[in-house]
Amino acid sequence: MAAGLPLSLEHHTMSQGLIPATILTGFLGSGKTTLLKRVLQESHGQKIAVIENEFGEENIDNDILVAETTEQIIQMSNGCVCCTIREDLRTTLSDLAAKRRKGELDFDRVIIETTGLADPGPVAQTFFMDDEIAESYLLDSILTLVDAKHAEQQLDTRQEVRRQIGFADQIFISKADLVEPAAVEALIHRIKHMNPRAPVQTAHFGEVALAQVFDLRGFNLNAKLEIDPDFLKDDAHDHDHGHDHHHDHDHEHGEHCDHPHHHHHDDDVKSFVFRSDRAFNPAKLEDFLGAIVQVYGPKMLRYKGVLNMKGTDKKVIFQGVHQLMGSDLGPKWMPGEKRTSKMVFIGIDLPKDILLQGMEGCLV
């Protein structure tokens, strides 16, 4: 099915020898540097190259780097490498990979720390659009830090913060100890409506397990589509009665929601799930999604599905970032397993009805 799509992410299944890359994002003061320092100082035996795409914030070199130098790439005492981007990301990634091949630098993985105002989308796209980068690196995941103390206000006023949440594969809430538990719970509820596929957890001073930072495989075409169960429970009211797609995700109808005080947030970053037990017609679906990304691509942050396609007994795994999408055959449907297609869309002001009805129209 990937043939006619603008791009296939299929090289991701062949990840041997590729350098895993993690994008670390979060608004100014959300604790990215704290988390990064902790990861770099932990004795995990991995050599990490850090690419700092950060301006005017506290830089990481003060504490960890061996020497102040004008050199762009600095080798740290524990074997990690740190570089500050003065040119574009592509060039830096390409230089690092070349130095690694020649044996001049030794590192196992890369973390890109974006500036607090950055949109992670273009950073993620670099890994798919550029053949040279795609042959050296495997984009593993986007981690987003959210500052509990300032999050509500930032979510209300800064689209960058909402986008960073929409893109995430894993979300860490920092500074949760500075606010009431009820406020943290309300924040998590709000975040899950923007992004129901990323696990959310609190991180105290950057203390998080490495298993939640590395090898998350957020961009792999695998058959795992985790959608927060509470989100699905809330969402069940949307499409279970005969495809009545009218309610939006902010539960104007208080009776559906356990947290009546969350209703006033109508964030522009929203998510919704399409589900069906009927199979898709592959050609129709490809045409529809191809047309949709041409129109709405810039507003589509992440979308992923595990789909039941006519003509194959394997699950079809589908995912995309903005206009880039790809599909791959996953494992077979098990005997007796219900062949339910599920697709989650995360984006900015996406036309939910058009997308859901369009998907419905691609079913056999």
Secondary structure, DSSP 8 states (H G I E B T S, - for coil): -GGGSS---GGGG--TT-EEEEEEEE-TTSSHHHHHHHHHHS--S--EEEEEE--SS--THHHH-S---S-SEEE-TTS-EEEE-SS-HHHHHHHHHHHHHTTS---SEEEEEE-TT--HHHHHHHHHH-HHHHHHEEEEEEEEEEETTTHHHHHHH-HHHHHHHHH-SEEEEE-GGGS-HHHHHHHHHHHHHH-TTS-EEEEBTTB--GGGTS---TTS--S-----HHHHHHHHHHHTTTT-----TT-SSGGG-S-GGGTT---SEEEEEEEESS-B-HHHHHHHHHHHHHHHGGGEEEEEEEE-BTT-SEEEEEEEETTEEEEEEEEE--TT----EEEEEEEES--HHHHHHHHHTTB-
